Amino acid sequence: MATTEGRLSGRVAIVTGGGKGIGRAIAVDFAREGAAVAVLARSDMDSAEAVAAEVRRHGRRALAATIDVTDPASVETAMDLVAAALGRIDILVNNAGHGRAALLAELPAAEWDATFAVNTKGCFLAGTAAARRMAAAGGGTIVNIAGASAHRAWAGRGAFAPSKAAVINLTRQMALEWAPSGIRVNGVSPGPIFAADDPWRDRRPELVARFGRLPLARPGLPEEVAKAVTFLASDDAAYITGHMLPVDGGSLLTWYVDR
Ligand SMILES: NC(=O)c1ccc[n+]([C@@H]2O[C@H](COP(=O)([O-])OP(=O)(O)OC[C@H]3O[C@@H](n4cnc5c(N)ncnc54)[C@H](OP(=O)(O)O)[C@@H]3O)[C@@H](O)[C@H]2O)c1
């Protein structure tokens, strides 16, 4: 495929959880906009390699590598690997996520810990590891993926919403502490997102009914989240830091979900 200049030309980006879902869409949109992309995954390296191949088909450099965002040593190793292979780190997207649906009274403590380990501690570990390298190189930008349920209460979300609510405040603190180093930090909060070919998107009646109550009356696409992430990662957002951008079909405007 012919390469063209884009809003991220010359940048090197890391996407955690980049092998599938929203992370895959972000990696591909970054490539379309000119970035070299490191696709990091915990265990599913076949998917990560496939996304890296897709990035290369856009004429950009790519790397697929493992990371466990809950483990400081693994995070440091992955950051060093990316910097050595692709030359620098300009953009980090903290997209790796974990969460099981459960009522709080039935949620095992181990599941609470596992959710906070990936969603909150992982964001802290990868964010600080990248920020130290960005600061030394003169700046960069970070986008943290939270979730619409972090902005309000939704019964049955287990530890997911609380762990993502912490990401919102972490985003603000990162933005404040790292602005003097030339690092902007923002976040995106997806609502319900289903791939266009996901069989659950249209076929599960209770989901179709629920999404019909959204102001935009449908679930979102991974590519629609990716467009918001690309905007925040690009110089188009050069004067924006510390903010969360919901990409949620208007769900935060209304009580569309069941009690
Ligand atoms: N999909 C939605 O409707 C929705 C809504 C709100 C928020 N979000 C958030 O958006 C992000 C992406 O969601 P998704 O549904 O597209 O993701 P997904 O398909 O559930 O994939 C999660 C990714 O996170 C990676 N991961 C999990 N634990 C990890 C760890 N310890 N270290 C490194 N990577 C780890 C997985 O790696 P492997 O591939 O190796 O397993 C996987 O690639 C998540 O943060 C999620 O919470 C999604």
PDBQT file of the ligand as one rigid body, heavy atoms in Angstrom, charges set to zero:
ROOT
HETATM    1  N1  LIG A 301     -15.384  -3.121  24.410  1.00  0.00    +0.000 N 
HETATM    2  C1  LIG A 301     -16.133  -2.274  25.110  1.00  0.00    +0.000 C 
HETATM    3  O1  LIG A 301     -17.352  -2.188  24.943  1.00  0.00    +0.000 OA
HETATM    4  C2  LIG A 301     -15.464  -1.376  26.123  1.00  0.00    +0.000 A 
HETATM    5  C3  LIG A 301     -16.245  -0.468  26.857  1.00  0.00    +0.000 A 
HETATM    6  C4  LIG A 301     -15.648   0.348  27.793  1.00  0.00    +0.000 A 
HETATM    7  C5  LIG A 301     -14.274   0.288  27.983  1.00  0.00    +0.000 A 
HETATM    8  N2  LIG A 301     -13.528  -0.602  27.264  1.00  0.00    +0.000 N 
HETATM    9  C6  LIG A 301     -12.071  -0.618  27.481  1.00  0.00    +0.000 C 
HETATM   10  O2  LIG A 301     -11.411  -0.519  26.231  1.00  0.00    +0.000 OA
HETATM   11  C7  LIG A 301     -10.198  -1.280  26.258  1.00  0.00    +0.000 C 
HETATM   12  C8  LIG A 301     -10.204  -2.300  25.126  1.00  0.00    +0.000 C 
HETATM   13  O3  LIG A 301     -11.352  -3.088  25.254  1.00  0.00    +0.000 OA
HETATM   14  P1  LIG A 301     -11.616  -4.330  24.286  1.00  0.00    +0.000 P 
HETATM   15  O4  LIG A 301     -12.972  -4.836  24.642  1.00  0.00    +0.000 OA
HETATM   16  O5  LIG A 301     -11.316  -3.955  22.890  1.00  0.00    +0.000 OA
HETATM   17  O6  LIG A 301     -10.478  -5.326  24.806  1.00  0.00    +0.000 OA
HETATM   18  P2  LIG A 301     -10.424  -6.904  24.797  1.00  0.00    +0.000 P 
HETATM   19  O7  LIG A 301     -10.851  -7.407  23.470  1.00  0.00    +0.000 OA
HETATM   20  O8  LIG A 301     -11.115  -7.382  26.032  1.00  0.00    +0.000 OA
HETATM   21  O9  LIG A 301      -8.878  -7.123  24.954  1.00  0.00    +0.000 OA
HETATM   22  C9  LIG A 301      -8.206  -6.757  26.135  1.00  0.00    +0.000 C 
HETATM   23  C10 LIG A 301      -6.743  -6.662  25.808  1.00  0.00    +0.000 C 
HETATM   24  O10 LIG A 301      -6.017  -6.393  27.012  1.00  0.00    +0.000 OA
HETATM   25  C11 LIG A 301      -4.888  -7.241  27.032  1.00  0.00    +0.000 C 
HETATM   26  N3  LIG A 301      -4.503  -7.507  28.418  1.00  0.00    +0.000 N 
HETATM   27  C12 LIG A 301      -5.269  -8.035  29.418  1.00  0.00    +0.000 A 
HETATM   28  N4  LIG A 301      -4.529  -8.166  30.535  1.00  0.00    +0.000 NA
HETATM   29  C13 LIG A 301      -3.276  -7.726  30.227  1.00  0.00    +0.000 A 
HETATM   30  C14 LIG A 301      -2.071  -7.609  30.962  1.00  0.00    +0.000 A 
HETATM   31  N5  LIG A 301      -1.968  -8.004  32.243  1.00  0.00    +0.000 N 
HETATM   32  N6  LIG A 301      -0.981  -7.100  30.337  1.00  0.00    +0.000 NA
HETATM   33  C15 LIG A 301      -1.049  -6.713  29.046  1.00  0.00    +0.000 A 
HETATM   34  N7  LIG A 301      -2.188  -6.799  28.302  1.00  0.00    +0.000 NA
HETATM   35  C16 LIG A 301      -3.272  -7.292  28.888  1.00  0.00    +0.000 A 
HETATM   36  C17 LIG A 301      -5.291  -8.515  26.313  1.00  0.00    +0.000 C 
HETATM   37  O11 LIG A 301      -4.131  -9.152  25.821  1.00  0.00    +0.000 OA
HETATM   38  P3  LIG A 301      -4.197 -10.599  25.084  1.00  0.00    +0.000 P 
HETATM   39  O12 LIG A 301      -4.683 -10.269  23.705  1.00  0.00    +0.000 OA
HETATM   40  O13 LIG A 301      -2.833 -11.134  25.059  1.00  0.00    +0.000 OA
HETATM   41  O14 LIG A 301      -5.167 -11.421  25.868  1.00  0.00    +0.000 OA
HETATM   42  C18 LIG A 301      -6.208  -7.951  25.218  1.00  0.00    +0.000 C 
HETATM   43  O15 LIG A 301      -5.469  -7.637  24.066  1.00  0.00    +0.000 OA
HETATM   44  C19 LIG A 301     -10.122  -1.918  27.632  1.00  0.00    +0.000 C 
HETATM   45  O16 LIG A 301      -9.371  -1.105  28.506  1.00  0.00    +0.000 OA
HETATM   46  C20 LIG A 301     -11.583  -1.939  28.070  1.00  0.00    +0.000 C 
HETATM   47  O17 LIG A 301     -11.735  -1.958  29.474  1.00  0.00    +0.000 OA
HETATM   48  C21 LIG A 301     -14.100  -1.442  26.343  1.00  0.00    +0.000 A 
ENDROOT
TORSDOF 0
